[in-house]
Amino acid sequence: MPLVDLDALPPTIELGKGCTMTFLRNEPYLCRIHVTAIPASEGETLYVFPHWHDEHDELFRVVKGRLEVLIGTVTKQYVPEDGEIRIPKGVVHSMRTFHDEETIFEERTEPMDEQKELFFRNLLVDGQMPKDPLQAMIAMHNGDTRPAVPGHILWLERAITTVFGGYVAPFFGYKIKYHGLKEPNATTS
């Protein structure tokens, strides 16, 4: 199983129409998401489904525009003046941008590592949010993301991720593209 050298990959990937994610290097934030002003007549804006993380707190800040964020049971619109927002691990959250508004926001995790970049690169391997739930499940299983179900039943959400991402998706031939990290200056034999 080949390991990935993240520095050798393009820094920007497509999230879908009018939306990109740029992985930042040597910056306080891991990635910058840019959503153009998408008219309602041209389809959906960026929507990140309700989910949570087992191992990482997620932090973000809005650089431009507005971002609607659900954290736990509270939905709020954030703007640049709100500064950095922390979502503790284990807390369900989702995000949505608005039609006809350009939005730029940045994300990072604590602890800060490459796990989130590997997750996004495996999730968005086709340049858009996956339409196939099994592709999403295998990326979640190999990353630090769990889907939220009504009632936020932790053991059930972990089981869904394990069963569908760890067993069902591979059984049907689904794979992740990027595995682990290559050590800088490592040689292969």
N, C-alpha and C positions, 0 to 999 in steps of 0.2 A: 504494500500500500504506500504510494509515494506521498511524501510530506510536502506541504505548500510553503513557498517563500512569498509572503504577502507583499514584500517590496517589489517583486517581479510582476505583480498583477496590476492592471490599470486601476488608478485610484478612484475613478468614478464609474458607477454602475447605474443602470436604469431601474427605476421602481415601477415604471409604467408611463403612460402618456403624460408628458409635462412634468415629470418628477424624477429627480436624480438623487443619489446618495454618493457623497465624496468622503473617502476615508482619509483622515488627516494624519499626518506623520509629525511627531515631535510637537504636538499641540496639546493643550489641556483637555480638548474634547476628541473623542474617537472619530465621530463622523458629523457631516453637515448634510442635512436634507433640504433640497430646494424644490419647491412646488410652484410652478408658474400659475398665473391667474387663469384658471381653467373655467371657461363659460359653462353654465349649467347645460346648455344645449350640446356640449361636447362630451358629456359623460361625468363620471364620478371624480371627485378629488381624492386625495390620499386618505385612506381609512385603515387604521391598524386595529385589528380585532381585539377583544378583551383577552388578556393573558397576564401572566406573572412570571417571576424568576425565582428559582430556588437558591441561587448562590450569589447573586449580585444585586446591589441597589442600583437603580437607574437614575441618572441625573440629566436634566436637559435645560436648555434656555432658548427662548424665542429671540431670534436676531432681527426678524422683520415680519410684520403681519400679525395674525392671530392664530392660535392653536387651541382647539377645544380638547380638553383632557379629562377623562374619567379617572379618578384615583379613589379606589375603594368604592364608596357609594356616592361620592361628590363629583359632579361635573362642573368644570369651570373653564372660562376662556382666559388664556394667558397671552400676554404681550411682552415686548422687550423690557418694559419697566418693571416687570415682576421678578427679574433676575433668575437665579438658578432654582429649579424645582427638583426636589428629591422624592423618588418613589421607592420606599423600602422593599427589600426582597420579600416575597410572599404576598404582596398587595396587588390585587387585580387593577389593571389600568388599560386604557385604550386612548387613541388619538384620532382626531379628524381635522382636516383643513377646510377652508371655506371656498365656495365658488367665487370666481371673479376677484380673488385676492391672492397676490404673491405671498408665499410664506417661506421663511428660512428658519430652521431651528437646528440646534446642535445637541448631540447626546454623548454621554460617557457613562462608565460604570465604576462602581467601587465594589470590590477591588478592580483596578484597571488592568485589563489583559486583552489578548486578541480573540477571546472566546466569542464576543459579540460580532466581530468582523467575520469570523468563520461561519457563524450562524447566518448572517445576512447573505454572504456569498453563496452558501448552500441553498438558502431559501429562494434567492432571486437569480438562480443560475440561468434562467431563460430571459432575463431582462425585465421581469414583471412579477408581481405577486402571483404565486402559483394558483392556478384554477383547480388543480387536483389536490384534494385534502391529504392524500397519502404522501405527496411530495412535501407538503408543509409538515406533516407529522414526522417524517424521517429527519428533516432539518431541526425540528423542535427536540426530538429525542437525542440528537447528537449535540445540541446546544443547551443553553440554560433558559429555555422558554417552555412554559406549560400553558395550554389553552384553559380558559376559565369556563366553567359550566354554571348554570343557575344554582345558587346556593354556595358556590365556591367550596366544594368538597375536595380538600387537598388530596386525599388518598385516591379518589376517583380520577382526578385530573392527572395525577402521576401515573396511574394505571392505564388510562387512555393513551398517554404519550408512550409508555413502554410497550403496550400491546400493539398499537397501530404503527408507531414509529420504529420500534425495535424488532417486530416480528412480521406483521402483516405487510407493511411496505416492502421490506427486503424480499419476502416470499414472492411478491408480484414483480420483482426486478427493479425496484426503486433503489437508488444509491445516492450517497452524497458525493459531491465532486471533490471537495477539499477536506483533507484529513490532517489534523495536527499541524504543527509548525516545524519548519526546517530551521535548524540552528544557524545563526549567521556564520558565514565562512565555513560551514560544514561541508565535508567532502563525502561523496558516496563511492562505495567500492563496487 
